[in-house]
């Protein structure tokens, strides 16, 4: 397992490890929901056809992040990943 921040493409992580986690930029969570959703869906789209991905932030949660946004992001990721594997 290799943890990736937002500056490393997921594809590069899979070149060195069978599984990766990451790679949403935590600063994105400080912006409007439309930007957060687009960034999260981009990560999920890049990981869609690959096994061994854990959706995660590139470097933890910034202190000023709204906890409600984290809950909304978690719900989005869960909904999209369950739908993809159903």
N, C-alpha and C positions, 0 to 999 in steps of 0.2 A: 504494500500500500504506500502510495506517495501522496502527500498533501501538496496541493497546488494553490498558489495565490492567483489573483485575477490577471496577472501579467504573463502567465505561462499557459499556452493553449493546451486544452485537454489532450489533444492528439499527441503532443510531445510527452505528456505524462505516461500515456499508454505505450510509448516506445521504450520506456525504461522500467515499467512495472505492470503487472497484470491488473492492478486496481488503483484507482485514484480517488481522491476526495477534493472537493473545492468546486468551483473557483469563482464565486461571486464577489465582486468588490464590495466590501462593507460600507464604503462611502456612498454607494448607490442607495442604500437604505435611508439616507438623509434627504433624498429627493422626492418628487411626486410619485404616486403609486404607478402611474403609467410607465414611468422610466424603470421603476423597480420590477414591474411585471415583465417588461420587454427584456431586461437584462437576465432575469431568472429563466424566462422561456428560452432565451438564447443558449444558456448553459444546458438546459434540459434537452434542447434540440441537438446540440453537439454530442450529447451523451446518449441519445435515444437508441441507437442501434448497437451500443456497446455494453457488454457486461462489466461489472466491476467499477461502478461509479457511485459515490456517496455525495449527494448535494450538500454543500457546505459553503460558508463564507471563506474567503481567502485568508483572512486573519482576524477572526473573532468579531465581536460586536463592539462598535464604538459607543462610548458612554452616553452620548446624546441621542442614540437611536430610540425611537418610540417603541415600547414593547408591543403596542397594538400592530405596528407594521410587521414585527417579527411573527406575530400570530397569523397575520394575513398571508405573509410569505410562506410560512409552514403549511397553511391550508392549501395554497396554490400548488406547492410542490407535491404534497400528498395527493391531491386530486389528480394532477397531471401524471404522476408516476403510477398510481393505481390504474388509471384509465389506460395507460400505455401497456400495462402488463395484464390487463383483463382480456 
